[in-house]
């Protein structure tokens, strides 16, 4: 038997007589018509005495009708066929407006530690897999140089190297000024102002020039590598390249790595020159030391060894920055939020490992007496 109802008005009261079967399998036939009902009396009676079967879905539909009538400022009363229907309505009424309780489970310290360990373990495995593939593809290029993309490499040398000269120059100049001013303050107490040249030239050429350059490049280039490759992965350009038979490592990874390895030593040389020039300007302004005396002193104290130590660090720093930037770009998943997360991780990791690499160099050079 289908679900049915009829409406009658008597003595200013509207009666909604329900009869038949009000089950989940049949209420869809009457749901839309109940939504369109409008009443013109102040008192409404919903009579369920002729309902043969009623489940929770049918009771919920009638309960929603009751709430609709009440919200219009009308009075409504329900006549139940039996006590079971009344208990069903009471149960729905109690739970209808209650928000479900959401249990928030708090992880303990050991569980968080385990999750971080697993995440770090997977990250290391993923990086080793990427590094191994880069090594194999590099061997293939050595075996077959025609696979090397010269145009792409020149383009990335321009974007990662030449375009970075203004920010590298400004940063290095300011670092040189700061080093000179701070050194002068201390050395002037002992009447050894001339040694500001020694401190500035050696520290900039050996440590500060390479470090400042690498940090600026890590923030600038590693982030751009990650964002560019991440956007290509998000738009499935990398999958399209694989479908057409192109190797993404030959077009996207190796040219970026090689370009930065070539560009960074040049940037370090430029940084050294501008940094020493900044120290020279600050020394002239602070103690009146002439440029000629400053440069002559630089020639005396700045040995080729100290200069080359700074330059030698360049390719190592560049390799670290490039592979971290590209690696995090390839880790981008299919949502825009991951681009921001991976870009942040690439910059932080690149700067961190550059500092670690510089520390290792310092220990090695100190032990060797260089």
C-alpha positions, 0 to 999 in steps of 0.5 A, a space after each residue: 500500500 502506498 503512502 497517502 494523506 488527505 487534508 480537511 478543515 472543520 470548525 477552524 481546525 485543519 486535519 491532516 489524515 495520514 494513512 498507509 505505509 510511511 517507510 523509507 522506500 515510499 516517502 519520496 513520493 510524498 515528500 515534495 508535496 508536504 513541503 508545498 503545503 500551506 495552512 489557513 487555520 491556526 490549529 493543525 492536527 496530524 492524525 496518524 491513527 490510520 497509519 499501518 507502518 511507520 519507520 524513522 524516516 517517515 516519522 522524521 518527515 512528519 516531524 519536519 512538517 510539524 516544525 514547519 507549522 510551528 515556525 509559522 506561528 501555528 499550533 499543531 497536535 499529533 494523534 498517534 496510532 499507538 505508543 510505539 509511534 509516540 516513542 519514535 517521535 520523542 526519540 527523533 525530537 530529542 536527537 534532532 537539534 543535537 550536534 554530534 559529539 566529535 571526539 578529538 583524540 590527542 596523540 601522546 609524546 611517544 606517538 608523535 615521536 614515532 610519526 615524525 620518525 616515520 615521516 623522516 624515514 620516508 623523506 630520506 628514502 624518497 631523497 635517496 631514490 631521487 639522488 640515485 636517479 639523478 646519478 644514473 641520468 648524469 652517467 647517461 648524459 656523460 655517455 651520450 652528451 647529445 642528451 644534455 640541454 644546452 639552451 635550458 642550461 644557459 637560460 637557468 644560468 641567466 635566471 639563477 646567476 645574472 638576475 641574482 646579481 643586484 640582490 647579491 651585490 646589495 646584501 654583500 655591500 651591507 655585510 661588508 659595511 657592518 663587518 668593517 664598522 664592528 671591527 673598527 669599534 673593537 680594534 680602535 681600542 688597541 690602536 690597531 685600526 689598520 687590521 680592519 682590512 685584514 679582518 674584513 678581507 679574509 672573513 669576506 673572501 673565506 667565509 662570509 662571501 660564500 655563505 651570504 651568497 649561498 643563503 640568498 641563492 637558497 632563498 631565491 633559487 631553491 624556492 623558484 625551482 620548487 614552485 616552477 616544477 611543482 606547478 608543472 606537476 600540478 598541471 600534469 605537464 610532467 606526465 605529458 612529457 613522459 607520455 610523449 617520450 621526454 625524460 623530465 630529468 634531462 629537461 627539468 633537473 639536470 639543466 638546473 643543477 648544472 646551471 647553478 653549479 656554474 653560476 654560484 662560484 661567479 656570484 661568490 666572486 662578485 660577492 667578495 668584490 662588493 663586500 670588500 668594497 663595502 668595507 673599504 667605503 665604511 673604513 674610509 667614512 669611519 677612520 679616513 683610511 684611503 682607498 689606496 692604503 686599503 687596497 695595498 693592505 688587501 694585496 698583502 694579507 689576502 692570500 690566494 689560498 683564502 680566496 680559493 677556499 671560498 670559491 671551492 665551496 661554491 659548487 658544493 653549495 650550488 649542488 645542495 641548493 639545486 637538488 633540494 629545490 628540484 626534489 621538493 618540486 617533484 614532491 608536490 601533490 595534486 593540490 595548490 596547498 602543497 606548493 606552498 608547503 614544499 617551497 617552504 621546506 625547500 628553502 629551509 632545508 637548503 639553508 640548513 644543509 648549506 650551513 652544515 656543509 660550510 661547518 664541515 668545510 671549516 672542520 676539514 680545513 682546520 684539521 688540515 691546517 689550511 
